[in-house]
Amino acid sequence: MALVVVGLFLPVGKVSIEPYGRLSLESKITISIGYEVAYASPAEYLLNPSFTLGATDWTLITTEYDPAVYQDTAGSIKTITAIGRNKKATGTCSQTISTAIGSSDTVTLSLYWKKGYTNAVDFQDLKAQIALPSDPDFLT
């Protein structure tokens, strides 16, 4: 009995976030066995997803590794605003993955996020994105 992977495989690229803590990108691959559909085990596509090796394998832009704050392992990424009214900070933490993910695969991106402040803030946005390297959009 032959196994056939269902779906057209396309390269998937950047994973970009502004979080504290763990970032995980997983995928379920649908496999057809005769007339029965089965799911392969999830695969981890990111290197160093829990920041246990510091910021190794990550590209940080106006963010930094923080070993003191973590959810389930040893570290996180943080962005800090300047002191004063109406100040903002925008940072990205990204990683390019080389593994092809099928167009019909289910991909789950999960992360932990912690909001910390000294004075109450008007709003705070957290954005997570999966994008092709040829078409990243860090503004959405």
GIWO-V536137 format. One record per pair of residues at least 6 apart in sequence whose ideal C-beta (glycine too) atoms are under 7 Angstrom apart, sorted by the first residue. I is the first residue (numbers start at 1). J is the second residue. Records with the same first field share a line. If there is no record, write none. Layout:
I=J ; J
This chain:
1=33 ; 34
3=31 ; 33
4=32
5=29 ; 31 ; 102
6=30 ; 32 ; 104
7=30 ; 102 ; 103 ; 104 ; 105
8=102 ; 103
9=100 ; 102
10=100 ; 103
11=100
12=97 ; 101 ; 130 ; 132
13=96 ; 97 ; 131 ; 132 ; 133
14=94 ; 96 ; 131 ; 133 ; 136
15=23 ; 25 ; 46 ; 94 ; 95 ; 97 ; 109 ; 130
16=92 ; 94 ; 129 ; 131 ; 136 ; 138
17=23 ; 93 ; 111 ; 128
18=79 ; 91 ; 92 ; 93 ; 126 ; 127
19=77 ; 111 ; 112 ; 113 ; 126
20=69 ; 76 ; 77 ; 78 ; 112 ; 113 ; 114
21=70 ; 71 ; 76 ; 111 ; 112 ; 113 ; 114
22=49 ; 50 ; 71 ; 72 ; 73 ; 111 ; 112
23=46 ; 49 ; 111
24=44 ; 46 ; 49 ; 110
25=45 ; 46 ; 107 ; 109
26=42 ; 43 ; 44 ; 108
27=42 ; 43 ; 45 ; 101 ; 105 ; 106 ; 107
28=39 ; 40 ; 42 ; 105 ; 106
29=40 ; 102 ; 105
30=37 ; 39 ; 104
31=38 ; 40
45=97 ; 99
46=95 ; 97
47=57 ; 95
48=56 ; 57 ; 58
50=72 ; 73
51=65 ; 73 ; 75 ; 76 ; 77
52=73 ; 74 ; 75
54=65 ; 75
55=65
57=95
58=93 ; 95
59=94 ; 95
60=77 ; 93
61=91 ; 92
62=79 ; 89 ; 90 ; 91
63=77 ; 78 ; 79 ; 91 ; 92 ; 93
64=78
65=75 ; 77
66=75 ; 76 ; 77 ; 78
67=74 ; 75
69=76 ; 78 ; 114
70=76
71=112
77=93
79=89 ; 91
80=89
81=87 ; 88 ; 89
92=138
96=133
101=107
107=130
109=128 ; 130
111=128
113=126
115=124
129=140
131=137
